[in-house]
Amino acid sequence: MPRTAAPPLTSPVPRAADSDRRRTNASVVLRSVLEHGPVARSTISRLTGLSPASVTDYCARFTEAGLIREAAAPRRSQGAGRPHVPVDLDDSRFVVGGVHVAVPYTTVAVLNLRGQVLAERRLKHEGHEGTEPASVLECAADGLVALLDEFPGYRPLGVGFAAGGWVDGETGTVVEHPLLGWREVPARQVIGARAGLPVHVDGHARALVNAERLFGRGRGSRSVLHLFVGNVVDAAFATNDAVHHGPRSQAGAIAHLPVPGGTEPCDCGRTGCLQAELSERTLCRRARAAGVIAGVNPMRVVAAAAGGDVRAVGLLVERARTVGRAVGLLLDVLNPERVVVTEIGIISREDCLLALREAVGPNRAADVVPTSFPDSVLAMAGGAVALDVLYRDPLSLPCRDPLSLPAAPN
Ligand SMILES: [Zn+2]
């Protein structure tokens, strides 16, 4: 090509940059309403650094789409002071569905735009089909559709699907979940076909880091690490709203990170891997060996501890301390501003939280907090996948009436 050939004025590059900027600005404005609403448009302009005209345009667009509405005006406001009339999220129109697949059961849930869980249901994996993927996913889709039917006044925007293990959001696939025995399971395709809704898929550690950023204690932090300790142990890391994925979303697989002082043999052939050491199965086995519980339900250990069983307390505190050592390793490597931990003992017991913080050390102990969603963490994981998509690109939501669509704001 001759060097004199100037790029055409309609070059796709600036256009793409333009639409990226619009998407980012729209996301910032809607999240500002989520965090601060009811909030005046003039305040949003001040908080976001966007021009008042631009904020007004985005707000008009969101009002049209049914995402926000004007809240009751403060008494002193006159008609001419429209920028000072506060706007707030409109949580009366839309919901999202959430699906989370754990080893013993699937959770289906309905959430509103504030990330509040309106309803959730547990579907046990039992019978001869157990955790067979097609049966689990079809059951989840049917259970979710039935739950959404209980909210006839709301329009479901989509479904978020989350699971532990290795999940690839781009292809909508659970690539590998050894504890479920799943490989290359097309979760998006199966649930989408059955539920008739768009389905967004992500690993649950990343889903929960997004939930913390949007609705929890991660708000306002420039970097957040979420560590999930259940049967699966994994982590997700977000900096400046970007969640690290890695190729095929394999980032966050810390199952075989060696824990200092670990003694538990792992399937991989080594000893003291994080997941082998900390999984709820290991906790239950140790609790059975100590005569604390009979079955495989880790909540029984928590209940025994609450009832004053000192062996149960000891097992939970020791586990929290090991989690603390793992958090210490992750702090050294990634240095996040905030670490959020989801683990049953730390969620429910002050002595476990103290043991965790003690193991982390005095410098960073205060930056380590338990999950913001102790009562509905799995429902939140599923729903947050769909809500994150909405908050990242709110302009993608079609307006209620396309004819009254305002001009796209800049
Ligand atoms: Zn291992």
Boltz pocket constraint, residues with backbone or C-beta under 6 A from the ligand:
constraints:
  - pocket:
      binder: B
      contacts: [[A, 255], [A, 256], [A, 266], [A, 267], [A, 268], [A, 269], [A, 270], [A, 273], [A, 276]]
      max_distance: 6.0
